[in-house]
């Protein structure tokens, strides 16, 4: 008996792959004229996950330490640098919506990934040049002198590099995950299990890449050379591109099916046109129901939510039907399949809003925590080795990396025996647990910051120019809040990725992936707004700003408590949304449909269309 990478058994000489091929011939050949799809599943994962590892090593190795790079090499102030990072991250993550749309509508995921991988490499190369070439950054800020900021030309070169990184991330982030899932056959049990397991292992490798970037690469950047430290990520991105193109002939390349947004817009337009019409007593059997024979999307059952959209499928005497059963004018008549796809999107949006507020916690652990670490005792024991400020985020990754395999291999099977559910607990339940851990993380952050500040004012190790007093509190006391944030990510982020992928129509899966990053974008903007507003309001108080240049003179702990209170409200909102939510194609929806049809049959109505 052999075990494949996701733990499936292969016995009696019949492998899971052979079973997939057999089912593929019977169920998924599509027709005589359609080419048969050869799903290779885990066989191509070395290329996809290998590409993912080196791509993340390159991108994270640069982006994770940009905050320090801006303040030490480009001589920017802390708050200015923090806001630039937040705005850049927000813009980059929102750009994924455009990249996902282009992929699903025009280019396909493979071509999008190929182009954007090259753009990312060029972006990292340009940023490396800003460190390697003296004329591309301002002179070092010497002690007791006025620091010289970057010139317009230097800013332009830096923005060019950031812009190329934005283009690269716009396509890579939403398409990488969906492209990997495309390699598994969704019509077989092994393929479905492979997809679910792929989400976990994808995020696991992403975590490992972050850990390496936040330790080795960040250390080289901060203690050896910025030119070398930024050159390594550029080289790794080049290696990522090579690995990706090596598997080109083996990939399943799903062709773009046209703009998925068009169908959504049609439902809105037609429902608006027919808003004055009255819905029939027996909704589903009386509405226009048509699914294209070669549609990528699975057939969706009828649901009662957002019933006003059902009016888009009401047939009037003016509506004409083509011989193949489709509507002659889709801008005057939509099918219930289109309506239900629109409902899938609308149901997800309230959950997405909650995710925006959740990620505000993670943003703080990736930005402001760096300044906390720089004002703490970063030595390990009695040695002279000091942990770089940006490297503390690795403890969040370690927590995440340790928990994910345990959860996938031990916790899920245990919960499955208790709940009889495929994932042990539902995706929404996992998200709720993640928000709860995020609240704990912020509460611990406030307690630790209050202690750090007190020791900085009463028992400082030393006072550094432009930084302030270095607290005698060990930086290792920052680990508990990062550990809790890592557990929050293990529950929230992994579940959210899988949630978007499974709850969106199949032809919108790249857009589903971009929604995950759009939540990060919204949280980056929200965090930047919170910092600016609180800094502006508290600056007028007698005690001064909570978020000054020197954190020892502020009250960062109060800022953390405000975020904790915001997350408590967010958890209550999320619970309400989760209770209201209906999963795509669930048994409950089918039962509701059966009731509608049976009621219609008892009334003697014809169910045929």
C-alpha positions as CSV (number, residue, x, y, z in Angstrom):
1,X,0.0,0.0,0.0
2,X,1.4,3.4,-1.0
3,X,0.4,6.9,0.1
4,X,0.4,9.8,-2.4
5,X,1.2,13.4,-1.3
6,X,-2.3,14.0,0.0
7,X,-2.6,10.8,1.9
8,X,-4.7,8.8,-0.5
9,X,-4.3,5.0,-0.7
10,X,-3.4,3.2,-3.9
11,X,-4.0,-0.5,-3.9
12,X,-4.4,-3.6,-6.2
13,X,-2.2,-2.0,-8.9
14,X,-4.8,0.7,-9.6
15,X,-3.6,4.2,-8.9
16,X,-5.7,7.2,-8.2
17,X,-4.4,8.7,-11.4
18,X,-5.7,5.8,-13.4
19,X,-9.1,6.1,-11.8
20,X,-9.2,9.8,-12.6
21,X,-8.4,9.0,-16.2
22,X,-11.2,6.4,-16.4
23,X,-13.7,8.8,-15.0
24,X,-12.4,11.6,-17.2
25,X,-13.1,9.5,-20.3
26,X,-16.6,8.7,-19.1
27,X,-17.7,12.0,-17.6
28,X,-15.5,14.8,-18.8
29,X,-14.6,14.2,-22.4
30,X,-17.1,16.9,-23.5
31,X,-17.8,15.5,-26.9
32,X,-16.1,14.1,-30.0
33,X,-14.8,17.4,-31.1
34,X,-13.4,18.5,-27.7
35,X,-9.9,17.6,-26.7
36,X,-9.6,15.3,-23.7
37,X,-8.0,17.0,-20.7
38,X,-5.1,15.2,-19.1
39,X,-5.1,16.2,-15.4
40,X,-1.7,15.5,-13.9
41,X,-2.5,16.7,-10.4
42,X,0.4,16.4,-8.0
43,X,2.8,15.5,-10.9
44,X,3.0,19.2,-11.9
45,X,3.1,20.6,-8.3
46,X,6.9,20.7,-8.2
47,X,6.8,23.3,-11.0
48,X,3.8,25.3,-9.6
49,X,4.8,25.1,-5.9
50,X,8.5,25.5,-6.8
51,X,7.6,28.6,-8.7
52,X,5.5,29.8,-5.8
53,X,8.3,29.3,-3.3
54,X,11.0,31.2,-5.3
55,X,8.5,33.9,-6.3
56,X,7.5,34.5,-2.7
57,X,11.2,34.4,-1.6
58,X,11.9,37.2,-4.1
59,X,8.8,39.3,-3.5
60,X,8.7,39.0,0.2
61,X,12.4,39.3,0.5
62,X,12.1,42.8,-0.9
63,X,8.7,43.9,0.4
64,X,9.1,42.8,4.0
65,X,12.0,45.1,4.6
66,X,10.9,48.1,2.5
67,X,9.7,49.9,5.6
68,X,13.3,49.9,7.0
69,X,14.7,50.6,3.6
70,X,12.6,53.7,3.2
71,X,13.6,55.1,6.7
72,X,17.3,54.2,6.6
73,X,18.3,54.6,2.9
74,X,15.7,57.0,1.6
75,X,15.6,58.9,4.9
76,X,11.8,59.0,5.3
77,X,10.0,59.5,8.6
78,X,8.3,56.5,10.3
79,X,4.7,57.6,9.8
80,X,5.3,58.7,6.2
81,X,7.1,55.4,5.4
82,X,4.3,53.4,7.1
83,X,1.6,55.2,5.1
84,X,3.5,54.7,1.8
85,X,3.8,51.0,2.5
86,X,0.1,50.7,3.4
87,X,-0.9,52.6,0.2
88,X,1.4,50.6,-2.0
89,X,0.1,47.3,-0.5
90,X,-3.5,48.5,-0.9
91,X,-3.0,49.5,-4.5
92,X,-1.2,46.3,-5.3
93,X,-3.9,44.1,-3.8
94,X,-6.7,46.1,-5.5
95,X,-4.8,45.7,-8.8
96,X,-5.4,42.0,-8.5
97,X,-9.1,42.6,-9.4
98,X,-8.0,44.0,-12.8
99,X,-5.5,41.1,-13.3
100,X,-8.1,38.5,-12.4
101,X,-10.6,40.0,-14.7
102,X,-8.1,40.1,-17.6
103,X,-7.2,36.5,-16.9
104,X,-10.8,35.1,-16.8
105,X,-12.0,37.2,-19.7
106,X,-9.2,37.5,-22.2
107,X,-5.8,35.9,-21.6
108,X,-6.2,32.8,-19.4
109,X,-4.3,32.1,-16.2
110,X,-1.2,30.7,-17.8
111,X,-0.5,33.7,-20.1
112,X,-1.3,36.1,-17.3
113,X,1.2,34.3,-15.0
114,X,3.9,34.2,-17.6
115,X,3.7,38.0,-18.3
116,X,3.4,39.0,-14.7
117,X,6.2,36.9,-13.5
118,X,8.5,38.7,-16.0
119,X,7.1,42.1,-14.7
120,X,7.9,41.1,-11.1
121,X,11.5,40.2,-12.0
122,X,12.0,43.6,-13.7
123,X,10.5,45.4,-10.7
124,X,12.8,43.7,-8.2
125,X,15.7,44.4,-10.4
126,X,14.9,48.2,-10.6
127,X,14.6,48.3,-6.8
128,X,17.9,46.5,-6.4
129,X,19.5,49.2,-8.6
130,X,18.2,52.0,-6.3
131,X,20.4,50.4,-3.6
132,X,23.4,49.4,-5.7
133,X,23.8,52.7,-7.6
134,X,24.7,55.7,-5.3
135,X,23.0,58.3,-7.6
136,X,19.6,56.5,-7.2
137,X,19.3,57.1,-3.4
138,X,20.0,60.1,-1.1
139,X,23.3,60.2,0.8
140,X,23.4,58.5,4.3
141,X,21.8,60.5,7.1
142,X,24.8,61.4,9.4
143,X,24.3,62.1,13.1
144,X,23.7,65.7,14.2
145,X,23.0,66.8,10.6
146,X,19.9,67.4,8.6
147,X,18.9,64.4,6.6
148,X,18.6,64.9,2.9
149,X,15.5,63.3,1.3
150,X,15.3,61.7,-2.1
151,X,15.2,63.8,-5.3
152,X,12.4,63.7,-7.8
153,X,14.5,61.5,-10.1
154,X,15.3,59.1,-7.3
155,X,11.6,58.9,-6.4
156,X,10.7,58.3,-10.0
157,X,13.1,55.3,-10.3
158,X,11.8,53.9,-7.0
159,X,8.2,54.3,-8.1
160,X,9.0,52.6,-11.4
161,X,10.2,49.5,-9.6
162,X,7.2,49.6,-7.3
163,X,4.9,50.0,-10.3
164,X,6.4,46.9,-12.0
165,X,5.9,44.9,-8.8
166,X,2.3,46.1,-8.8
167,X,1.8,44.8,-12.3
168,X,3.4,41.5,-11.4
169,X,1.4,41.0,-8.3
170,X,-1.9,42.0,-10.1
171,X,-1.7,38.7,-12.1
172,X,0.3,36.4,-9.9
173,X,-1.6,36.7,-6.7
174,X,-5.1,35.9,-8.0
175,X,-4.0,33.4,-10.7
176,X,-1.4,31.3,-8.9
177,X,-3.7,29.5,-6.6
178,X,-6.5,29.0,-9.2
179,X,-3.9,27.8,-11.8
180,X,-2.7,25.1,-9.3
181,X,-6.2,24.0,-8.6
182,X,-6.9,23.7,-12.3
183,X,-4.4,20.8,-12.4
184,X,-6.8,18.5,-10.5
185,X,-9.9,16.9,-11.9
186,X,-12.9,18.4,-10.0
187,X,-15.1,15.5,-11.1
188,X,-13.4,12.8,-9.1
189,X,-13.1,12.2,-5.4
190,X,-9.3,12.2,-5.5
191,X,-9.3,15.4,-7.5
192,X,-11.6,17.1,-5.0
193,X,-9.5,16.0,-2.1
194,X,-6.4,17.1,-4.0
195,X,-7.8,20.6,-4.4
196,X,-8.6,20.9,-0.7
197,X,-5.2,19.6,0.4
198,X,-3.5,21.8,-2.2
199,X,-4.9,25.0,-0.5
200,X,-3.3,24.0,2.8
201,X,0.0,23.0,1.3
202,X,0.1,26.0,-0.9
203,X,-0.3,28.3,2.1
204,X,2.3,26.1,4.0
205,X,4.9,26.6,1.3
206,X,4.0,30.3,1.2
207,X,4.7,30.5,4.9
208,X,8.1,28.7,4.6
209,X,9.1,31.2,1.9
210,X,8.1,34.1,4.2
211,X,10.1,32.6,7.1
212,X,13.3,32.4,4.9
213,X,12.8,35.9,3.6
214,X,12.2,37.4,7.0
215,X,15.3,35.8,8.5
216,X,18.2,35.2,6.1
217,X,17.4,37.8,3.4
218,X,16.3,40.5,5.9
219,X,19.4,39.9,7.9
220,X,21.7,40.4,4.8
221,X,19.8,43.6,3.9
222,X,20.0,45.1,7.4
223,X,23.5,43.9,8.4
224,X,25.6,43.1,5.3
225,X,24.5,45.2,2.3
226,X,21.2,46.5,0.9
227,X,22.6,46.0,-2.7
228,X,23.3,42.3,-2.0
229,X,20.2,41.8,0.1
230,X,17.9,43.2,-2.7
231,X,19.9,41.4,-5.4
232,X,19.1,38.0,-3.9
233,X,15.3,38.4,-4.3
234,X,15.8,39.5,-7.9
235,X,17.9,36.4,-8.7
236,X,15.3,34.2,-6.9
237,X,12.5,35.7,-9.0
238,X,14.5,34.8,-12.2
239,X,14.8,31.2,-10.9
240,X,11.1,31.2,-10.2
241,X,10.4,32.2,-13.9
242,X,12.7,29.4,-15.1
243,X,10.9,26.7,-13.0
244,X,7.5,27.9,-14.1
245,X,8.3,27.7,-17.8
246,X,9.8,24.2,-17.4
247,X,6.4,22.7,-16.8
248,X,4.7,24.5,-19.7
249,X,3.9,21.4,-21.7
250,X,2.4,19.5,-18.8
251,X,0.0,22.2,-17.5
252,X,-3.8,22.1,-17.9
253,X,-4.5,25.6,-19.4
254,X,-8.1,26.6,-18.9
255,X,-9.2,28.8,-21.8
256,X,-10.8,32.2,-21.0
257,X,-14.6,32.0,-21.4
258,X,-15.2,35.7,-22.0
259,X,-16.0,38.4,-19.5
260,X,-17.7,36.8,-16.5
261,X,-18.7,40.3,-15.4
262,X,-21.0,40.6,-18.5
263,X,-23.4,38.1,-17.1
264,X,-23.5,39.8,-13.7
265,X,-24.2,43.2,-15.3
266,X,-27.0,41.6,-17.4
267,X,-28.8,40.3,-14.3
268,X,-28.6,43.8,-12.7
269,X,-29.9,45.5,-15.9
270,X,-32.7,43.1,-16.6
271,X,-33.8,42.9,-13.0
272,X,-34.0,46.7,-13.0
273,X,-36.0,46.7,-16.2
274,X,-38.5,44.2,-14.8
275,X,-38.6,45.5,-11.2
276,X,-42.3,46.4,-11.5
277,X,-43.3,42.9,-12.6
278,X,-44.9,40.6,-10.0
279,X,-43.1,37.3,-9.3
280,X,-45.2,34.2,-10.0
281,X,-46.6,32.2,-7.0
282,X,-44.5,29.2,-7.7
283,X,-41.2,30.8,-8.5
284,X,-38.7,28.3,-9.9
285,X,-40.8,26.3,-12.3
286,X,-42.2,29.4,-13.8
287,X,-38.9,31.2,-14.5
288,X,-36.6,30.9,-17.5
289,X,-34.0,28.2,-16.8
290,X,-31.3,27.6,-19.3
291,X,-27.7,26.4,-18.9
292,X,-25.3,26.4,-22.0
293,X,-24.3,22.8,-22.7
294,X,-20.6,23.6,-22.6
295,X,-20.7,26.0,-19.6
296,X,-17.8,25.9,-17.2
297,X,-20.1,26.5,-14.3
298,X,-21.9,23.8,-12.4
299,X,-25.7,23.9,-12.3
300,X,-26.9,25.8,-9.3
301,X,-30.1,25.0,-7.4
302,X,-32.7,27.7,-6.6
303,X,-32.3,29.8,-3.4
304,X,-34.7,32.2,-1.8
305,X,-32.3,35.0,-1.0
306,X,-32.2,38.2,-3.1
307,X,-35.6,37.3,-4.6
308,X,-35.9,40.6,-6.4
309,X,-33.2,39.4,-8.7
310,X,-35.5,36.5,-9.8
311,X,-37.4,39.1,-11.9
312,X,-34.6,39.0,-14.4
313,X,-35.8,35.5,-15.3
314,X,-39.5,36.3,-15.7
315,X,-40.6,35.6,-19.3
316,X,-42.8,38.2,-20.9
317,X,-44.6,38.0,-24.3
318,X,-41.8,40.2,-25.8
319,X,-39.1,37.7,-24.9
320,X,-37.9,35.3,-27.6
321,X,-36.1,32.0,-27.3
322,X,-33.5,30.7,-29.8
323,X,-33.9,27.1,-31.2
324,X,-31.1,25.9,-28.8
325,X,-33.1,27.2,-25.8
326,X,-31.1,30.3,-25.0
327,X,-32.6,33.8,-24.8
328,X,-32.5,35.8,-28.1
329,X,-31.7,39.0,-26.2
330,X,-29.8,38.4,-22.9
331,X,-30.2,42.1,-22.0
332,X,-34.0,41.5,-21.7
333,X,-34.1,38.0,-20.3
334,X,-31.6,36.2,-18.0
335,X,-31.7,32.6,-17.0
336,X,-32.0,31.4,-13.3
337,X,-28.5,30.1,-13.6
338,X,-27.2,33.6,-14.2
339,X,-29.3,34.9,-11.4
340,X,-28.0,32.3,-8.9
341,X,-24.4,33.1,-10.0
342,X,-25.1,36.7,-9.2
343,X,-26.5,35.6,-5.8
344,X,-23.3,33.7,-5.1
345,X,-21.4,36.9,-5.5
346,X,-23.7,39.0,-3.4
347,X,-23.7,36.4,-0.6
348,X,-19.9,36.5,-0.4
349,X,-19.6,40.3,-0.1
350,X,-20.7,40.7,3.5
351,X,-18.2,38.1,4.5
352,X,-15.5,39.9,2.5
353,X,-16.3,43.2,4.4
354,X,-15.6,41.4,7.7
355,X,-12.3,40.2,6.3
356,X,-11.2,43.8,5.5
357,X,-11.6,44.7,9.2
358,X,-9.9,41.5,10.3
359,X,-6.7,42.1,8.3
360,X,-6.2,45.4,10.1
361,X,-4.7,43.3,12.9
362,X,-2.2,41.6,10.6
363,X,-1.2,44.9,9.0
364,X,-0.1,46.2,12.4
365,X,2.0,43.1,13.1
366,X,3.7,43.7,9.8
367,X,4.3,47.5,10.0
368,X,4.2,49.2,13.4
369,X,5.5,46.2,15.2
370,X,8.8,46.7,13.3
371,X,9.2,50.1,15.2
372,X,8.4,48.4,18.5
373,X,11.1,45.8,17.9
374,X,13.7,48.5,17.0
375,X,13.0,50.2,20.4
376,X,13.3,46.9,22.3
377,X,16.3,44.8,23.4
378,X,16.8,42.7,20.3
379,X,19.7,40.7,21.6
380,X,19.4,36.9,22.0
381,X,20.6,36.1,25.6
382,X,23.9,37.6,26.4
383,X,25.2,37.5,22.8
384,X,25.8,40.5,20.7
385,X,23.6,39.1,17.8
386,X,20.5,41.3,17.3
387,X,17.4,40.2,15.5
388,X,16.5,42.6,12.7
389,X,13.3,44.5,13.4
390,X,11.6,43.3,10.2
391,X,12.5,39.7,11.1
392,X,10.1,39.4,14.1
393,X,7.2,38.8,11.8
394,X,8.8,35.4,11.2
395,X,7.4,34.2,14.5
396,X,3.9,34.7,13.1
397,X,5.0,32.5,10.2
398,X,6.5,29.9,12.5
399,X,3.3,29.6,14.4
400,X,1.4,29.3,11.1
401,X,3.8,26.7,9.7
402,X,3.6,24.5,12.8
403,X,-0.1,24.6,13.1
404,X,-1.2,24.0,9.5
405,X,0.2,20.4,9.1
406,X,-1.1,19.5,12.6
407,X,-4.5,20.9,11.7
408,X,-4.6,19.2,8.3
409,X,-3.3,15.8,9.5
410,X,-4.6,15.5,13.1
411,X,-7.3,18.0,13.9
412,X,-9.4,17.7,10.7
413,X,-9.7,13.8,10.9
414,X,-10.6,14.1,14.6
415,X,-13.3,16.7,13.9
416,X,-14.6,14.7,11.0
417,X,-15.3,11.8,13.2
418,X,-17.3,14.1,15.5
419,X,-19.1,16.4,13.1
420,X,-19.3,14.1,10.0
421,X,-18.4,17.1,7.9
422,X,-15.9,17.1,5.1
423,X,-13.6,19.7,6.7
424,X,-14.4,18.9,10.3
425,X,-15.9,22.3,10.8
426,X,-17.3,24.7,8.2
427,X,-15.2,27.3,6.4
428,X,-17.2,30.1,8.1
429,X,-16.6,28.6,11.6
430,X,-12.9,28.5,10.9
431,X,-13.0,32.2,9.9
432,X,-14.8,33.1,13.1
433,X,-12.1,31.3,15.2
434,X,-9.5,33.3,13.3
435,X,-11.2,36.6,14.2
436,X,-11.3,35.6,17.8
437,X,-7.5,34.9,17.9
438,X,-7.0,38.3,16.2
439,X,-8.8,40.0,19.1
440,X,-6.5,38.1,21.6
441,X,-3.5,39.2,19.6
442,X,-4.4,42.9,19.8
443,X,-5.1,42.7,23.6
444,X,-1.7,41.0,24.2
445,X,-0.1,43.6,21.9
446,X,-1.4,46.4,24.1
447,X,-0.2,44.8,27.3
448,X,3.3,44.2,25.9
449,X,3.6,47.7,24.4
450,X,2.6,49.3,27.7
451,X,5.4,47.3,29.4
452,X,8.0,48.1,26.7
453,X,7.2,51.8,26.9
454,X,7.4,51.9,30.7
455,X,10.9,50.2,30.7
456,X,12.1,52.5,28.0
457,X,11.2,55.5,30.1
458,X,12.5,54.1,33.4
459,X,15.3,51.6,32.5
460,X,16.5,52.3,29.0
461,X,19.5,50.4,27.6
462,X,20.6,53.4,25.5
463,X,19.3,56.4,23.5
464,X,19.7,56.4,19.8
465,X,19.4,59.4,17.5
466,X,16.1,59.5,15.5
467,X,14.8,56.5,17.4
468,X,14.7,57.4,21.1
469,X,15.3,55.3,24.2
470,X,15.8,51.6,23.7
471,X,13.7,49.7,26.2
472,X,15.3,47.0,28.4
473,X,12.4,44.8,27.6
474,X,13.5,41.8,25.5
475,X,12.1,41.8,22.0
476,X,11.2,38.2,22.6
477,X,8.1,39.4,24.5
478,X,6.7,40.3,21.1
479,X,6.4,36.6,20.3
480,X,3.1,35.8,22.1
481,X,1.1,38.4,20.1
482,X,2.7,37.2,16.8
483,X,1.9,33.6,17.8
484,X,-1.7,34.4,18.3
485,X,-1.7,36.3,15.0
486,X,-0.3,33.3,13.3
487,X,-3.1,31.1,14.7
488,X,-5.6,33.7,13.5
489,X,-4.1,33.5,10.0
490,X,-4.1,29.7,10.0
491,X,-7.8,29.7,10.6
492,X,-8.9,32.8,8.7
493,X,-6.7,33.1,5.6
494,X,-6.6,29.5,4.6
495,X,-10.3,29.1,5.1
496,X,-11.0,32.4,3.2
497,X,-9.0,31.3,0.2
498,X,-10.8,28.0,0.0
499,X,-14.1,29.8,0.7
500,X,-13.8,32.2,-2.3
501,X,-12.6,29.5,-4.6
502,X,-15.5,27.1,-3.8
503,X,-18.3,29.7,-3.5
504,X,-17.7,31.6,-6.8
505,X,-18.9,30.3,-10.2
506,X,-16.1,28.3,-11.9
507,X,-15.5,31.0,-14.6
508,X,-14.8,33.6,-11.9
509,X,-12.2,31.7,-9.9
510,X,-9.4,34.2,-10.7
511,X,-11.6,37.0,-9.6
512,X,-12.4,35.0,-6.4
513,X,-8.7,34.8,-5.7
514,X,-8.3,38.5,-6.2
515,X,-11.1,39.1,-3.7
516,X,-8.8,37.7,-1.0
517,X,-6.1,40.2,-1.9
518,X,-8.7,43.0,-2.2
519,X,-9.5,42.4,1.5
520,X,-5.8,43.0,2.3
521,X,-6.0,46.2,0.1
522,X,-9.0,47.5,2.0
523,X,-7.4,46.8,5.3
524,X,-4.2,48.6,4.3
525,X,-6.2,51.7,3.4
526,X,-8.3,51.4,6.5
527,X,-5.2,51.0,8.7
528,X,-3.6,54.1,7.0
529,X,-6.8,56.0,7.6
530,X,-6.9,54.9,11.3
531,X,-3.3,55.9,11.8
532,X,-3.8,59.4,10.2
533,X,-7.0,60.1,12.0
534,X,-5.8,59.0,15.5
535,X,-2.5,60.9,15.0
536,X,-4.4,64.0,13.9
537,X,-7.0,63.9,16.8
538,X,-4.6,62.9,19.6
539,X,-2.0,65.5,18.5
540,X,-4.3,68.2,19.9
541,X,-4.5,66.6,23.4
542,X,-2.4,67.7,26.3
543,X,-0.5,64.4,26.4
544,X,0.3,64.6,22.7
545,X,0.0,62.2,19.8
546,X,-0.5,58.5,20.5
547,X,1.7,57.8,17.4
548,X,4.6,60.2,17.3
549,X,8.0,59.7,15.6
550,X,9.3,58.5,19.0
551,X,6.9,55.8,20.2
552,X,8.1,56.2,23.8
553,X,6.4,59.6,23.8
554,X,3.1,58.1,22.5
555,X,0.4,55.6,23.6
556,X,0.6,52.9,21.0
557,X,-1.1,50.6,23.5
558,X,-4.2,52.7,23.3
559,X,-4.2,52.4,19.6
560,X,-4.0,48.6,19.9
561,X,-7.0,48.6,22.3
562,X,-9.1,50.6,19.8
563,X,-8.3,48.0,17.1
564,X,-9.2,45.2,19.6
565,X,-12.6,46.9,20.2
566,X,-13.1,47.3,16.4
567,X,-12.4,43.5,16.0
568,X,-14.9,42.6,18.8
569,X,-17.6,44.5,16.8
570,X,-16.4,42.8,13.7
571,X,-16.8,39.4,15.2
572,X,-20.4,40.1,16.2
573,X,-21.1,41.3,12.6
574,X,-19.4,38.2,11.2
575,X,-21.5,35.8,13.3
576,X,-24.7,37.5,12.0
577,X,-23.4,37.2,8.4
578,X,-22.4,33.6,8.9
579,X,-25.8,32.6,10.2
580,X,-27.5,34.3,7.2
581,X,-25.1,32.8,4.6
582,X,-26.1,29.8,2.4
583,X,-23.3,27.8,0.8
584,X,-23.4,27.4,-3.0
585,X,-25.3,24.2,-4.0
586,X,-25.8,23.0,-0.5
587,X,-28.3,20.3,0.5
588,X,-30.5,23.0,2.1
589,X,-30.9,24.8,-1.2
590,X,-31.8,21.6,-2.9
591,X,-34.4,20.8,-0.3
592,X,-35.9,24.2,-0.7
593,X,-36.1,23.6,-4.5
594,X,-37.8,20.2,-3.9
595,X,-40.4,21.8,-1.8
596,X,-41.2,24.4,-4.4
597,X,-41.5,21.7,-7.1
598,X,-43.7,19.4,-4.9
599,X,-46.0,22.4,-4.1
600,X,-46.3,23.1,-7.8
601,X,-47.1,19.4,-8.6
602,X,-49.8,19.3,-6.0
603,X,-51.4,22.4,-7.5
604,X,-51.4,20.7,-10.9
605,X,-48.9,23.2,-12.5
606,X,-46.8,22.1,-15.5
607,X,-43.1,22.0,-14.5
608,X,-41.8,21.9,-18.1
609,X,-40.2,25.0,-19.6
